């Protein structure tokens, strides 16, 4: 595509983005075919993680140690090629997507990371068409980018941007030699991370890890890069342990002291798998989303009533006490993305806060992304709902806490 044609096309699609009140491309609002999900994640507002790319004519997979991702919002592209931060502009018209990226800053990175970044940058610059392909399972969508010849350049999936901190992880089970064993029930084994430095662009952090095996405490350095985690020398106290706890402690330390660990962050969970033995540890967060109750703290554009307004999420049912009485509906979430449907409130013509109630339900219905922030020093967590443009739709705090 010539530079003149690229500039003209980009200008046209950027005008469309500016004029669109929601910023969501028309393709994202199409009806689903029979057997497909009733809705799908939007192109804009979703954080997309690169899974594979084309480099010098060969399709390559981005490794777990490379955090290459991007987010598209209101004509601006932000993300990382895994090595350096990426910033640019983009425009959408129907299924046409055109992106421009200025010169990318050079930095010292591993060879694999540099190859992935170059493949992602080249793919974005050559992109002419996109497709958000739905999946049978929720949040399993794929974003595919194609060139003018309709050859696939890049494949993205929804990015799990969950963080290791700040939260406390509690051991649920451990697996050794193919056998899964539930954690010792009466003395909780824990793990927490205290990052000293990090790079949001590369999704990396390092600092101090502290925890307990349920019997002895341990502390030591850690380093995370994308989906790979490793620990330095861990100092362990030496109290005697009963047989069950001794076996659990041996399993925990064997995994943590592995050369490297594969890191997974499913909803409300942390799974660490040893690259040496394939043994694993399964943790759950101390502040889960499922079966949780939250109290409204902020509703942009509206006042928050004096009487508590709550939200409870459990088994796909959203419910709570609204400004004018109880409300209920349905939700789907993977712990990062969320969608509300069929929200209904009791009609009360005498309620003075009907406007606030309508604003609350509308805010929930346009929510796409979740942000949870645990404040361990205050024993409290915050929950923010973001819409497809990245704006805060509503903010909550743990119910019953100041």
Secondary structure, DSSP 8 states (H G I E B T S, - for coil): --HHHHHHHHHHHHHHHHH-SS---GGGGS---TTS-S----SSS-EEEEEEEEETTEEEE--TT---EEEEETTEEEEE-SSSEEEEEEEEETTEEEEEE---------HHHHHHHHHHHHHHHH--EEEEE--SSTT--EEEEE-TT--EEEEEEE-----S-SSEEEEEEEEETTEEEE--SSS--EEEEEEEEEETTTTEEEEEEEEE-SSSEEEEEEEEETTEEEE---EE------HHHHHHHHHHHHHHTSS-EEEE--TTEEEEEETTT--EEEEEESS-STTEEEEEEEBTTB---SS--EEEEETTEEEEEETTEEEEEEEEESSSBEEEEEEEE---TT-TTHHHHHHHHHHHHT--EEEEEEETTTTEEEEEEE-TTS-EEEEEEETT--
